[in-house]
Amino acid sequence: MQKSLYKAGCTLAGMLMLTMSITACGSGNSAENNGAAATAGSGNAAAPAAKAPVKISYLTFRVGTHASAKMEEEQIKQFNAKYGNEVEVVVEEIPSDAAYVDKIKILAASGDVPDVVMGKDGINDVLIKGNLATPFNDYLDKDAEWKAAIGEDALASNTRDGKIWSISDQKQNIGYFYNKEMFDKAGIKPAETWDEFMSNNEKLKAAGFVPLALMTGENAWTSNLILAAMIGTNGENGKTFMNTLHPTDFNTPEMIQALNMMKELLEKYTTKDALGAGYANAANAFSQGKAAMIANGPWMIGDFSDPTKSSEGFDAKVGVAAYPNNSLISTYEVGYMIGAKTPETRDAAEKFIKFKTGLEGQTLALEYGNVMPVSSEVQPSDALKEKYPIMVESITVAQKTQLHYRTLDSIVYPNVTDAWKNLYPKLAAGRATAEEIAKELTEIAAKNK
């Protein structure tokens, strides 16, 4: 469905409409109203009508029960309050990350993408290859303040051949969350080595707990975070692989070893529905106390005190840890891209993206979504620290880690990301060996040449 986000004071109306504007209802900002007011105030002299806001389209998966839904809503609300007279953002809600990715790819195939696009899960590659995106270089060169708010490292992460194709809206420092109560009963602490990690799984199982909230559906997010950590901590070659954009050879000892470990995790140490499960299943398993660990980022922290997602007092049971070898997934989100086709809509899209990724938008993302900002100028408020002490713990854990690598989603080709949901079940069921899975991944990546 599509959703309108209105200015304060408006009533919610027309929910059955297919498309609704986020500009205020009854705000008096329409060209018709302004033109009438101007005419009335000038006697018989005709005055030019005020220019109508430029309409831009925006699809978002951050809706409903999504961990970042409140952040998205607040950012759009604040943007509308500030720039609603200039830009009218037509918002379409997509029910999940996977559905969003699928829809953007379908739209890209027809050459008709939204004006503002989140480039996640390989969408950036699709838009760049299809000549469907506008780089940000000219906009950033004219706005030193915005450029500084993003920072050189974040800009470099989304630069190819000198062109900045997207603007990151967050830094992802990702370890894993664990149930302290379950760990205490099993007599364990967060693992410092992978041998200890596997031993912890066995001890948790022996104590009557399901160790891990894994998933193989969608983009296999929680499973692939652990797989990335296994590869990225396996020597210099593993670290290099997990920091290489578009790897083409998966037939490496590090990948094969990690796949064999993941096979064991899927067979012995996760929930019964992990094969085929989506993110919602894995998140629910952890938040409802059905699994002892989940790999995920700080945006999930708000769920732990949300009574619709977690039991009362659950947030006090949650700890956060780095992966073995004092390591952490540390990368910049791909962020937002301009898919608009005309100069007017491109400028409007840039204004919207600038608000979301500038200091103001980063602050809203931190306070409403527990999203790590890309700028060091943005710091958590005292109220946020008090409400979510685990957020402070997450920052402390990130600062202490020494080995960093990226997510698989951020480095592999889109068709490789799509393949995990079919490959993991084969691996777990013994229909394919780790070596055969690595060979298939290599063949899938080769299709992009």
C-alpha beads as a LAMMPS data file, in Angstrom:
LAMMPS data file: protein, C-alpha beads

449 atoms
448 bonds

1 atom types
1 bond types

-500.0 500.0 xlo xhi
-500.0 500.0 ylo yhi
-500.0 500.0 zlo zhi

Masses

1 110.0

Atoms # bond

1 1 1 0.000 0.000 0.000
2 1 1 0.993 3.625 -0.231
3 1 1 1.074 5.909 2.732
4 1 1 0.850 9.659 3.279
5 1 1 2.805 11.277 6.036
6 1 1 1.175 14.559 7.000
7 1 1 2.253 17.674 8.836
8 1 1 1.258 18.003 12.460
9 1 1 -2.331 19.015 12.895
10 1 1 -3.648 17.167 9.852
11 1 1 -6.180 14.399 10.110
12 1 1 -5.499 11.056 8.469
13 1 1 -7.905 10.716 5.590
14 1 1 -8.306 8.879 2.362
15 1 1 -6.519 5.720 3.541
16 1 1 -8.025 3.799 0.627
17 1 1 -6.344 5.973 -1.988
18 1 1 -3.587 4.266 -3.933
19 1 1 -1.267 7.250 -3.784
20 1 1 -1.235 10.072 -1.269
21 1 1 1.067 13.019 -0.874
22 1 1 3.045 13.764 2.287
23 1 1 2.333 17.459 1.871
24 1 1 -0.003 18.818 4.511
25 1 1 -3.709 18.580 4.099
26 1 1 -5.320 21.970 4.385
27 1 1 -1.909 23.608 4.691
28 1 1 -2.757 26.366 2.264
29 1 1 0.421 25.705 0.308
30 1 1 -1.161 24.655 -2.945
31 1 1 -0.626 26.762 -6.020
32 1 1 -4.385 27.327 -6.234
33 1 1 -4.738 28.658 -2.686
34 1 1 -1.638 30.802 -2.839
35 1 1 -2.667 32.204 -6.174
36 1 1 -6.110 33.083 -4.816
37 1 1 -4.615 34.740 -1.756
38 1 1 -2.237 36.768 -3.879
39 1 1 -5.032 37.952 -6.144
40 1 1 -7.241 38.924 -3.219
41 1 1 -4.483 40.970 -1.629
42 1 1 -3.679 42.962 -4.733
43 1 1 -7.019 44.316 -5.773
44 1 1 -7.715 43.755 -9.430
45 1 1 -4.062 43.207 -10.321
46 1 1 -3.345 39.631 -11.248
47 1 1 -0.423 38.023 -9.414
48 1 1 1.435 34.920 -10.579
49 1 1 0.401 31.728 -8.824
50 1 1 2.897 30.247 -6.395
51 1 1 4.919 27.420 -7.853
52 1 1 3.562 23.988 -6.947
53 1 1 5.869 21.578 -5.111
54 1 1 7.884 19.227 -7.275
55 1 1 6.572 15.677 -6.936
56 1 1 9.061 12.858 -6.436
57 1 1 8.406 9.142 -5.917
58 1 1 9.908 7.147 -3.056
59 1 1 9.457 3.478 -2.178
60 1 1 10.332 2.359 1.349
61 1 1 10.494 -0.985 3.150
62 1 1 10.923 0.748 6.513
63 1 1 7.280 0.446 7.465
64 1 1 5.001 -1.467 9.824
65 1 1 6.993 -3.540 12.301
66 1 1 10.333 -2.851 10.607
67 1 1 13.011 -1.828 13.129
68 1 1 13.563 1.458 11.274
69 1 1 9.898 2.344 10.678
70 1 1 9.773 5.043 13.378
71 1 1 12.982 6.577 12.056
72 1 1 11.612 6.691 8.512
73 1 1 8.343 8.218 9.585
74 1 1 10.021 10.915 11.661
75 1 1 12.517 11.838 8.951
76 1 1 9.773 12.270 6.373
77 1 1 7.608 14.186 8.825
78 1 1 10.452 16.593 9.610
79 1 1 11.359 16.970 5.946
80 1 1 7.768 17.776 5.113
81 1 1 7.600 20.405 7.840
82 1 1 10.717 22.067 6.470
83 1 1 10.451 21.620 2.706
84 1 1 6.834 20.609 2.021
85 1 1 6.218 23.795 0.024
86 1 1 9.032 22.850 -2.350
87 1 1 8.986 19.071 -2.602
88 1 1 6.062 16.646 -2.474
89 1 1 7.259 13.121 -1.715
90 1 1 4.865 10.420 -2.864
91 1 1 5.558 7.450 -0.620
92 1 1 4.805 3.850 -1.487
93 1 1 5.125 1.273 1.276
94 1 1 6.663 -2.111 0.492
95 1 1 6.071 -4.813 3.128
96 1 1 9.602 -6.224 3.426
97 1 1 13.217 -5.740 2.416
98 1 1 13.055 -8.670 0.002
99 1 1 9.844 -7.445 -1.629
100 1 1 11.425 -4.004 -2.013
101 1 1 14.510 -5.386 -3.751
102 1 1 12.377 -7.514 -6.072
103 1 1 10.138 -4.579 -7.014
104 1 1 13.018 -2.189 -7.728
105 1 1 14.656 -4.787 -9.958
106 1 1 11.402 -5.239 -11.876
107 1 1 11.046 -1.468 -12.285
108 1 1 14.688 -1.196 -13.357
109 1 1 14.124 -3.782 -16.062
110 1 1 11.523 -1.459 -17.580
111 1 1 13.727 1.609 -17.031
112 1 1 11.232 3.233 -14.686
113 1 1 12.717 3.420 -11.175
114 1 1 11.508 5.785 -8.402
115 1 1 13.082 9.226 -8.102
116 1 1 14.776 8.250 -4.830
117 1 1 16.102 4.697 -4.457
118 1 1 17.767 2.846 -1.589
119 1 1 20.608 0.988 -3.284
120 1 1 20.701 -2.027 -0.945
121 1 1 21.358 -5.665 -1.873
122 1 1 22.915 -4.941 -5.250
123 1 1 20.314 -2.459 -6.441
124 1 1 23.136 0.058 -6.840
125 1 1 24.794 -2.235 -9.400
126 1 1 21.539 -2.660 -11.287
127 1 1 20.939 1.105 -11.540
128 1 1 24.537 1.920 -12.465
129 1 1 24.655 -0.755 -15.169
130 1 1 21.302 0.334 -16.544
131 1 1 22.318 4.001 -16.667
132 1 1 19.386 4.732 -14.360
133 1 1 21.148 6.787 -11.690
134 1 1 22.667 10.257 -11.441
135 1 1 25.971 10.653 -9.553
136 1 1 26.187 13.168 -6.710
137 1 1 29.541 14.768 -7.593
138 1 1 28.160 18.079 -8.849
139 1 1 25.773 18.430 -5.895
140 1 1 28.471 17.684 -3.333
141 1 1 31.003 20.000 -4.978
142 1 1 28.535 22.854 -4.444
143 1 1 27.824 21.942 -0.801
144 1 1 30.922 21.607 1.361
145 1 1 28.845 21.369 4.554
146 1 1 26.892 18.348 3.365
147 1 1 30.044 16.750 1.979
148 1 1 31.737 17.121 5.373
149 1 1 28.704 15.664 7.162
150 1 1 29.044 12.465 5.114
151 1 1 32.828 12.253 5.367
152 1 1 35.506 11.043 2.991
153 1 1 35.392 7.385 4.048
154 1 1 31.632 7.074 3.568
155 1 1 31.809 8.821 0.189
156 1 1 34.727 6.655 -0.926
157 1 1 32.785 3.499 -0.087
158 1 1 30.173 4.414 -2.705
159 1 1 32.523 5.825 -5.337
160 1 1 33.331 4.018 -8.575
161 1 1 35.635 5.393 -11.218
162 1 1 35.503 8.790 -9.542
163 1 1 31.690 8.968 -9.490
164 1 1 29.726 9.020 -6.211
165 1 1 26.627 6.999 -6.989
166 1 1 24.959 6.926 -3.592
167 1 1 25.030 8.637 -0.224
168 1 1 25.332 6.498 2.878
169 1 1 22.846 7.122 5.656
170 1 1 24.559 5.027 8.322
171 1 1 27.671 3.229 9.435
172 1 1 27.062 -0.419 10.132
173 1 1 28.975 -1.765 13.109
174 1 1 27.587 -5.268 13.437
175 1 1 28.378 -7.932 15.990
176 1 1 25.795 -10.136 17.652
177 1 1 23.303 -9.877 20.497
178 1 1 23.065 -12.578 23.129
179 1 1 20.738 -13.531 25.958
180 1 1 22.761 -12.989 29.138
181 1 1 20.398 -15.130 31.184
182 1 1 20.853 -18.108 28.859
183 1 1 24.610 -17.610 28.750
184 1 1 24.784 -17.583 32.552
185 1 1 22.753 -20.789 32.839
186 1 1 24.986 -22.468 30.247
187 1 1 28.101 -21.213 32.058
188 1 1 29.569 -19.420 29.072
189 1 1 30.700 -15.956 27.964
190 1 1 31.021 -14.420 24.481
191 1 1 33.596 -16.421 22.520
192 1 1 37.051 -15.101 21.761
193 1 1 37.857 -17.821 19.204
194 1 1 35.773 -19.791 16.711
195 1 1 36.516 -23.028 18.555
196 1 1 35.046 -21.417 21.668
197 1 1 32.085 -20.150 19.635
198 1 1 31.256 -23.680 18.461
199 1 1 31.756 -24.983 22.010
200 1 1 29.346 -22.322 23.315
201 1 1 26.708 -23.568 20.890
202 1 1 27.064 -27.097 22.248
203 1 1 26.875 -25.918 25.861
204 1 1 23.772 -23.839 25.158
205 1 1 22.126 -26.817 23.485
206 1 1 23.044 -29.060 26.427
207 1 1 21.447 -26.508 28.770
208 1 1 18.185 -26.765 26.841
209 1 1 18.487 -23.658 24.666
210 1 1 18.498 -23.108 20.905
211 1 1 21.814 -21.310 20.326
212 1 1 21.254 -19.279 17.141
213 1 1 18.500 -17.407 15.295
214 1 1 19.510 -18.174 11.705
215 1 1 17.641 -17.780 8.412
216 1 1 18.160 -18.932 4.834
217 1 1 15.257 -17.111 3.187
218 1 1 15.377 -13.625 1.604
219 1 1 19.061 -12.611 1.670
220 1 1 19.968 -15.004 4.526
221 1 1 20.911 -11.889 6.519
222 1 1 21.562 -13.210 10.035
223 1 1 23.288 -16.342 8.728
224 1 1 25.480 -14.454 6.276
225 1 1 26.673 -12.051 8.961
226 1 1 28.176 -15.017 10.786
227 1 1 29.509 -16.475 7.535
228 1 1 31.161 -13.130 6.756
229 1 1 32.762 -13.105 10.207
230 1 1 34.083 -16.632 9.760
231 1 1 35.675 -15.705 6.434
232 1 1 36.884 -12.251 7.456
233 1 1 38.756 -13.542 10.508
234 1 1 40.454 -16.405 8.668
235 1 1 43.867 -14.912 8.002
236 1 1 44.908 -12.169 5.633
237 1 1 43.289 -13.879 2.644
238 1 1 39.945 -14.072 4.390
239 1 1 40.101 -10.434 5.437
240 1 1 41.021 -9.390 1.899
241 1 1 38.138 -11.383 0.427
242 1 1 35.613 -9.742 2.772
243 1 1 36.868 -6.291 1.817
244 1 1 36.868 -6.885 -1.959
245 1 1 34.080 -5.526 -4.128
246 1 1 32.571 -8.144 -6.446
247 1 1 34.693 -11.202 -5.708
248 1 1 34.542 -13.743 -8.538
249 1 1 36.300 -16.764 -7.042
250 1 1 34.585 -18.425 -4.096
251 1 1 36.717 -21.566 -4.378
252 1 1 38.939 -20.563 -1.500
253 1 1 39.928 -22.466 1.660
254 1 1 38.440 -19.684 3.780
255 1 1 35.035 -19.840 2.068
256 1 1 34.895 -23.641 2.118
257 1 1 35.839 -23.803 5.800
258 1 1 33.213 -21.201 6.672
259 1 1 30.529 -23.041 4.668
260 1 1 31.310 -26.272 6.498
261 1 1 30.934 -24.469 9.817
262 1 1 27.664 -22.934 8.678
263 1 1 26.413 -26.381 7.653
264 1 1 27.010 -27.553 11.227
265 1 1 25.216 -24.514 12.658
266 1 1 22.183 -25.080 10.410
267 1 1 22.083 -28.789 11.191
268 1 1 22.524 -28.662 14.969
269 1 1 22.283 -25.218 16.519
270 1 1 19.372 -23.206 15.185
271 1 1 15.575 -23.118 15.138
272 1 1 13.537 -25.739 13.304
273 1 1 12.208 -23.153 10.838
274 1 1 15.600 -21.651 9.947
275 1 1 15.622 -23.269 6.511
276 1 1 13.484 -20.921 4.440
277 1 1 12.941 -18.478 7.306
278 1 1 12.926 -14.734 6.679
279 1 1 14.294 -11.978 8.870
280 1 1 11.039 -11.632 10.814
281 1 1 11.266 -15.277 11.873
282 1 1 14.845 -14.961 13.085
283 1 1 14.213 -11.670 14.900
284 1 1 11.147 -13.111 16.611
285 1 1 13.074 -16.200 17.713
286 1 1 15.585 -14.061 19.581
287 1 1 13.231 -11.397 20.926
288 1 1 10.809 -14.031 22.226
289 1 1 13.548 -15.915 24.052
290 1 1 13.527 -18.877 21.666
291 1 1 17.193 -18.507 20.675
292 1 1 20.252 -17.350 22.589
293 1 1 22.026 -15.335 19.888
294 1 1 21.282 -13.310 16.775
295 1 1 23.750 -11.555 14.500
296 1 1 22.426 -8.075 13.766
297 1 1 23.115 -4.363 14.045
298 1 1 22.143 -1.722 16.629
299 1 1 18.955 -0.749 14.775
300 1 1 17.422 -3.827 16.432
301 1 1 17.930 -2.444 19.937
302 1 1 14.550 -0.714 20.059
303 1 1 12.821 -4.068 19.529
304 1 1 14.101 -5.390 22.843
305 1 1 11.940 -2.977 24.844
306 1 1 9.009 -2.959 22.436
307 1 1 6.126 -4.869 24.081
308 1 1 4.772 -5.874 20.671
309 1 1 8.033 -7.668 19.841
310 1 1 9.646 -8.704 23.131
311 1 1 8.500 -9.819 26.575
312 1 1 8.579 -7.314 29.425
313 1 1 12.076 -6.720 30.766
314 1 1 13.722 -8.524 27.853
315 1 1 16.014 -5.582 27.093
316 1 1 17.765 -6.084 30.455
317 1 1 18.686 -9.624 29.402
318 1 1 20.432 -8.603 26.168
319 1 1 24.165 -8.140 25.772
320 1 1 26.188 -7.299 22.667
321 1 1 29.461 -8.879 21.581
322 1 1 32.067 -8.707 18.863
323 1 1 32.846 -11.758 16.764
324 1 1 35.801 -14.011 17.606
325 1 1 39.301 -12.657 17.032
326 1 1 38.181 -9.260 18.382
327 1 1 36.495 -8.484 15.080
328 1 1 33.434 -6.679 13.817
329 1 1 31.589 -6.124 10.577
330 1 1 32.178 -2.451 9.861
331 1 1 30.896 -0.933 6.665
332 1 1 28.879 1.942 5.300
333 1 1 25.351 1.367 4.099
334 1 1 24.972 1.908 0.353
335 1 1 22.338 4.525 1.066
336 1 1 20.295 6.610 -1.339
337 1 1 20.526 7.036 -5.097
338 1 1 18.930 9.498 -7.515
339 1 1 16.764 7.712 -10.052
340 1 1 14.910 10.841 -11.206
341 1 1 14.967 11.596 -14.918
342 1 1 14.438 15.370 -15.231
343 1 1 16.610 18.208 -13.867
344 1 1 13.717 19.411 -11.715
345 1 1 12.991 16.045 -10.083
346 1 1 16.709 15.324 -9.699
347 1 1 17.150 18.531 -7.717
348 1 1 14.120 17.672 -5.585
349 1 1 15.421 14.142 -4.997
350 1 1 18.795 15.564 -3.996
351 1 1 17.118 17.870 -1.480
352 1 1 15.278 14.928 0.101
353 1 1 18.416 12.765 0.228
354 1 1 20.469 15.642 1.587
355 1 1 18.029 16.059 4.463
356 1 1 18.017 12.339 5.273
357 1 1 21.806 11.986 5.178
358 1 1 22.887 15.376 6.567
359 1 1 23.496 16.061 10.236
360 1 1 19.805 16.600 10.945
361 1 1 18.747 13.353 9.293
362 1 1 21.576 11.419 10.937
363 1 1 20.497 12.740 14.333
364 1 1 16.908 11.636 13.732
365 1 1 18.128 8.223 12.586
366 1 1 20.198 7.795 15.741
367 1 1 17.484 8.943 18.132
368 1 1 14.546 7.163 16.476
369 1 1 16.239 4.162 14.893
370 1 1 19.430 3.469 16.883
371 1 1 21.315 3.907 13.630
372 1 1 25.032 4.629 13.846
373 1 1 25.702 8.020 12.190
374 1 1 28.419 8.463 9.594
375 1 1 29.518 11.747 11.171
376 1 1 31.351 11.899 14.494
377 1 1 29.542 15.185 15.144
378 1 1 26.326 13.274 15.777
379 1 1 26.310 11.776 19.271
380 1 1 23.571 9.987 21.227
381 1 1 21.573 12.212 23.545
382 1 1 21.516 11.624 27.292
383 1 1 17.902 10.508 26.946
384 1 1 18.879 7.887 24.360
385 1 1 21.741 6.626 26.523
386 1 1 19.393 6.270 29.464
387 1 1 16.652 4.578 27.443
388 1 1 18.981 2.220 25.554
389 1 1 22.146 1.540 27.590
390 1 1 22.954 -1.300 25.199
391 1 1 23.447 1.348 22.519
392 1 1 26.332 2.746 24.545
393 1 1 27.613 -0.799 25.001
394 1 1 27.487 -1.323 21.236
395 1 1 29.583 1.791 20.649
396 1 1 32.110 0.661 23.272
397 1 1 32.376 -2.810 21.706
398 1 1 32.938 -1.259 18.271
399 1 1 35.681 1.012 19.572
400 1 1 37.583 -1.932 21.076
401 1 1 37.627 -4.135 17.987
402 1 1 40.733 -4.261 15.820
403 1 1 39.745 -6.392 12.819
404 1 1 37.051 -5.139 10.456
405 1 1 35.427 -6.474 7.302
406 1 1 32.262 -5.891 5.282
407 1 1 28.964 -7.727 4.854
408 1 1 28.510 -10.193 2.024
409 1 1 25.566 -8.162 0.767
410 1 1 27.796 -5.130 0.319
411 1 1 30.513 -6.886 -1.706
412 1 1 28.932 -9.598 -3.877
413 1 1 26.976 -9.244 -7.108
414 1 1 23.167 -9.080 -6.795
415 1 1 22.662 -12.529 -8.311
416 1 1 24.973 -14.020 -5.673
417 1 1 22.849 -12.436 -2.942
418 1 1 19.770 -13.946 -4.584
419 1 1 21.350 -17.421 -4.641
420 1 1 21.774 -18.003 -0.895
421 1 1 18.124 -18.909 -0.327
422 1 1 18.553 -21.860 -2.695
423 1 1 22.108 -22.851 -1.780
424 1 1 21.865 -22.990 2.011
425 1 1 19.062 -25.605 2.086
426 1 1 21.116 -27.777 -0.276
427 1 1 24.131 -27.439 1.984
428 1 1 22.216 -28.134 5.194
429 1 1 20.404 -31.154 3.728
430 1 1 23.625 -32.675 2.415
431 1 1 22.559 -32.381 -1.218
432 1 1 25.724 -30.376 -1.940
433 1 1 29.122 -30.144 -0.269
434 1 1 30.787 -26.898 0.754
435 1 1 33.115 -27.286 -2.221
436 1 1 30.161 -27.676 -4.588
437 1 1 28.423 -24.623 -3.099
438 1 1 31.620 -22.584 -3.538
439 1 1 31.799 -23.722 -7.166
440 1 1 28.173 -22.715 -7.762
441 1 1 28.789 -19.286 -6.230
442 1 1 31.766 -18.818 -8.557
443 1 1 29.677 -19.784 -11.580
444 1 1 26.895 -17.418 -10.531
445 1 1 29.336 -14.527 -10.090
446 1 1 30.859 -15.265 -13.520
447 1 1 27.515 -14.478 -15.179
448 1 1 28.176 -10.794 -14.465
449 1 1 31.226 -10.622 -16.731

Bonds

1 1 1 2
2 1 2 3
3 1 3 4
4 1 4 5
5 1 5 6
6 1 6 7
7 1 7 8
8 1 8 9
9 1 9 10
10 1 10 11
11 1 11 12
12 1 12 13
13 1 13 14
14 1 14 15
15 1 15 16
16 1 16 17
17 1 17 18
18 1 18 19
19 1 19 20
20 1 20 21
21 1 21 22
22 1 22 23
23 1 23 24
24 1 24 25
25 1 25 26
26 1 26 27
27 1 27 28
28 1 28 29
29 1 29 30
30 1 30 31
31 1 31 32
32 1 32 33
33 1 33 34
34 1 34 35
35 1 35 36
36 1 36 37
37 1 37 38
38 1 38 39
39 1 39 40
40 1 40 41
41 1 41 42
42 1 42 43
43 1 43 44
44 1 44 45
45 1 45 46
46 1 46 47
47 1 47 48
48 1 48 49
49 1 49 50
50 1 50 51
51 1 51 52
52 1 52 53
53 1 53 54
54 1 54 55
55 1 55 56
56 1 56 57
57 1 57 58
58 1 58 59
59 1 59 60
60 1 60 61
61 1 61 62
62 1 62 63
63 1 63 64
64 1 64 65
65 1 65 66
66 1 66 67
67 1 67 68
68 1 68 69
69 1 69 70
70 1 70 71
71 1 71 72
72 1 72 73
73 1 73 74
74 1 74 75
75 1 75 76
76 1 76 77
77 1 77 78
78 1 78 79
79 1 79 80
80 1 80 81
81 1 81 82
82 1 82 83
83 1 83 84
84 1 84 85
85 1 85 86
86 1 86 87
87 1 87 88
88 1 88 89
89 1 89 90
90 1 90 91
91 1 91 92
92 1 92 93
93 1 93 94
94 1 94 95
95 1 95 96
96 1 96 97
97 1 97 98
98 1 98 99
99 1 99 100
100 1 100 101
101 1 101 102
102 1 102 103
103 1 103 104
104 1 104 105
105 1 105 106
106 1 106 107
107 1 107 108
108 1 108 109
109 1 109 110
110 1 110 111
111 1 111 112
112 1 112 113
113 1 113 114
114 1 114 115
115 1 115 116
116 1 116 117
117 1 117 118
118 1 118 119
119 1 119 120
120 1 120 121
121 1 121 122
122 1 122 123
123 1 123 124
124 1 124 125
125 1 125 126
126 1 126 127
127 1 127 128
128 1 128 129
129 1 129 130
130 1 130 131
131 1 131 132
132 1 132 133
133 1 133 134
134 1 134 135
135 1 135 136
136 1 136 137
137 1 137 138
138 1 138 139
139 1 139 140
140 1 140 141
141 1 141 142
142 1 142 143
143 1 143 144
144 1 144 145
145 1 145 146
146 1 146 147
147 1 147 148
148 1 148 149
149 1 149 150
150 1 150 151
151 1 151 152
152 1 152 153
153 1 153 154
154 1 154 155
155 1 155 156
156 1 156 157
157 1 157 158
158 1 158 159
159 1 159 160
160 1 160 161
161 1 161 162
162 1 162 163
163 1 163 164
164 1 164 165
165 1 165 166
166 1 166 167
167 1 167 168
168 1 168 169
169 1 169 170
170 1 170 171
171 1 171 172
172 1 172 173
173 1 173 174
174 1 174 175
175 1 175 176
176 1 176 177
177 1 177 178
178 1 178 179
179 1 179 180
180 1 180 181
181 1 181 182
182 1 182 183
183 1 183 184
184 1 184 185
185 1 185 186
186 1 186 187
187 1 187 188
188 1 188 189
189 1 189 190
190 1 190 191
191 1 191 192
192 1 192 193
193 1 193 194
194 1 194 195
195 1 195 196
196 1 196 197
197 1 197 198
198 1 198 199
199 1 199 200
200 1 200 201
201 1 201 202
202 1 202 203
203 1 203 204
204 1 204 205
205 1 205 206
206 1 206 207
207 1 207 208
208 1 208 209
209 1 209 210
210 1 210 211
211 1 211 212
212 1 212 213
213 1 213 214
214 1 214 215
215 1 215 216
216 1 216 217
217 1 217 218
218 1 218 219
219 1 219 220
220 1 220 221
221 1 221 222
222 1 222 223
223 1 223 224
224 1 224 225
225 1 225 226
226 1 226 227
227 1 227 228
228 1 228 229
229 1 229 230
230 1 230 231
231 1 231 232
232 1 232 233
233 1 233 234
234 1 234 235
235 1 235 236
236 1 236 237
237 1 237 238
238 1 238 239
239 1 239 240
240 1 240 241
241 1 241 242
242 1 242 243
243 1 243 244
244 1 244 245
245 1 245 246
246 1 246 247
247 1 247 248
248 1 248 249
249 1 249 250
250 1 250 251
251 1 251 252
252 1 252 253
253 1 253 254
254 1 254 255
255 1 255 256
256 1 256 257
257 1 257 258
258 1 258 259
259 1 259 260
260 1 260 261
261 1 261 262
262 1 262 263
263 1 263 264
264 1 264 265
265 1 265 266
266 1 266 267
267 1 267 268
268 1 268 269
269 1 269 270
270 1 270 271
271 1 271 272
272 1 272 273
273 1 273 274
274 1 274 275
275 1 275 276
276 1 276 277
277 1 277 278
278 1 278 279
279 1 279 280
280 1 280 281
281 1 281 282
282 1 282 283
283 1 283 284
284 1 284 285
285 1 285 286
286 1 286 287
287 1 287 288
288 1 288 289
289 1 289 290
290 1 290 291
291 1 291 292
292 1 292 293
293 1 293 294
294 1 294 295
295 1 295 296
296 1 296 297
297 1 297 298
298 1 298 299
299 1 299 300
300 1 300 301
301 1 301 302
302 1 302 303
303 1 303 304
304 1 304 305
305 1 305 306
306 1 306 307
307 1 307 308
308 1 308 309
309 1 309 310
310 1 310 311
311 1 311 312
312 1 312 313
313 1 313 314
314 1 314 315
315 1 315 316
316 1 316 317
317 1 317 318
318 1 318 319
319 1 319 320
320 1 320 321
321 1 321 322
322 1 322 323
323 1 323 324
324 1 324 325
325 1 325 326
326 1 326 327
327 1 327 328
328 1 328 329
329 1 329 330
330 1 330 331
331 1 331 332
332 1 332 333
333 1 333 334
334 1 334 335
335 1 335 336
336 1 336 337
337 1 337 338
338 1 338 339
339 1 339 340
340 1 340 341
341 1 341 342
342 1 342 343
343 1 343 344
344 1 344 345
345 1 345 346
346 1 346 347
347 1 347 348
348 1 348 349
349 1 349 350
350 1 350 351
351 1 351 352
352 1 352 353
353 1 353 354
354 1 354 355
355 1 355 356
356 1 356 357
357 1 357 358
358 1 358 359
359 1 359 360
360 1 360 361
361 1 361 362
362 1 362 363
363 1 363 364
364 1 364 365
365 1 365 366
366 1 366 367
367 1 367 368
368 1 368 369
369 1 369 370
370 1 370 371
371 1 371 372
372 1 372 373
373 1 373 374
374 1 374 375
375 1 375 376
376 1 376 377
377 1 377 378
378 1 378 379
379 1 379 380
380 1 380 381
381 1 381 382
382 1 382 383
383 1 383 384
384 1 384 385
385 1 385 386
386 1 386 387
387 1 387 388
388 1 388 389
389 1 389 390
390 1 390 391
391 1 391 392
392 1 392 393
393 1 393 394
394 1 394 395
395 1 395 396
396 1 396 397
397 1 397 398
398 1 398 399
399 1 399 400
400 1 400 401
401 1 401 402
402 1 402 403
403 1 403 404
404 1 404 405
405 1 405 406
406 1 406 407
407 1 407 408
408 1 408 409
409 1 409 410
410 1 410 411
411 1 411 412
412 1 412 413
413 1 413 414
414 1 414 415
415 1 415 416
416 1 416 417
417 1 417 418
418 1 418 419
419 1 419 420
420 1 420 421
421 1 421 422
422 1 422 423
423 1 423 424
424 1 424 425
425 1 425 426
426 1 426 427
427 1 427 428
428 1 428 429
429 1 429 430
430 1 430 431
431 1 431 432
432 1 432 433
433 1 433 434
434 1 434 435
435 1 435 436
436 1 436 437
437 1 437 438
438 1 438 439
439 1 439 440
440 1 440 441
441 1 441 442
442 1 442 443
443 1 443 444
444 1 444 445
445 1 445 446
446 1 446 447
447 1 447 448
448 1 448 449
